[in-house]
């Protein structure tokens, strides 16, 4: 074979290879993650963000034994602020009030982000998000679009895709139940609710700023003894609901891997079973659970 022919074959092979794009590696979010803080959201340091508790303890740390949401937050429309203020007054008078969690109802999003445990199961076409309390399950359909005629459901319709090392989840169509709220402060939502979630795996150095914010606003500082080798999953979510809020707002929730820190203080070593309906007495802190019932199965 003459040299020009060899050169032509090499050029053709290089050109053909250049047209084949290698599939981007899929980031790994699988496993069990823990966030023991209450109420869970980590308000951002700047910009429109979630409510804080008006009741503070020594050191300006939230007194989350009694949730009294800051109804003065400028993200709230006037009628929304009135609702939040009423829940705060109930908290001061009765030590508590009905929420999706203590009434054993599905929480929806973003309320379910206050759940202390998250397990992620990754498949090619779907991601399952399992929450420790009450066995709540969300299905995220990958690389799909929302249906044209969406029927509202407890967790809405969630579609996801990867952007580099980040998992992005888009949720609409969250059903409004009798105790529906977005956070522990009674903030309501409308059928127009739209939530964007962005999940990223972080090192301790990258997660520290969020952990410091969590320690100020959540009842249990977390983690108690951080290490450089700890692995964190950070959820940064954005909420849009023009019927309720004056502007979109964002916050974070930062979880510690239960695999990277087994047996640590305040770190659950196993995936515990916690069922609201097994404890129907609230001992005066709020009304006894109004457990969801149905005349027939919905499946």
PyMOL commands that set and color helices and strands:
alter all, ss='L'
color gray80, all
select helices_A, chain A and resi 3-18+78-94+111-114+204-217+276-278
alter helices_A, ss='H'
color red, helices_A
select strands_A, chain A and resi 31-34+42-43+56-57+61-62+117-122+126-131+136-142+157-163+166-172+194-203+231-240+249-257
alter strands_A, ss='S'
color yellow, strands_A
deselect
rebuild
show_as cartoon
